[in-house]
Amino acid sequence: MPQLTLSAATVEYRESGPKDSAFPPVLFVHGALVDSRLWDAVAASLAAQGYRCLQPNLPLGAHTIPVTDRGVLTPAGVAGLLHEFLTRLGLDDVTLVGNDTGGGVCQFLI
């Protein structure tokens, strides 16, 4: 699984679908105590339709790599990580899909 080392955490992520998709990439944001596998079926379906899908494992309780800065363990902090994640991947126009706590994190990101 690919990883990005960010300023406060290393984030593992799943990626599916074409990188050169004609559609904006879709960023799936899971909630507390689950990881990116929550979105596997939805991401697979969209990837099969030509969407680039990104599913980061965020530090919301089910992450396996400890954060380097515990100050990031807030909704706003996780949103900051997502912003850095998107910036590092060179993405500025994405569709956000959030569930539960992930929906709140999306609001902070916006």
ZIFEN-V670802 format. One record per backbone hydrogen bond with DSSP energy under -0.5 kcal/mol. CO is the residue of the C=O (numbers start at 0). NH is the residue of the N-H. Records with the same first field share a line. If there is no record, write none. Layout:
CO=NH + NH
//
This chain:
1=12
3=5 + 10
7=67 + 68
8=5 + 10
9=11
10=3
11=56
12=1
13=54
15=52
17=20
24=26 + 94
25=27 + 53
26=28 + 96
27=29 + 55
28=98
30=33
34=37
35=38
36=39
38=42
39=43
40=44
41=45
42=46
43=47
44=48
45=48 + 50
46=49
50=52
51=25
52=15
53=27
54=13
55=57
57=59
59=32
63=65
68=71
69=72
71=73
73=77
74=78
75=79
76=80
77=81
78=82
79=83
80=84
81=85
82=86
83=87
84=88
85=90
86=89
92=24
93=95
94=26
96=28
98=101
99=102 + 103
100=104
101=105
102=106
103=107
104=108
105=109
//
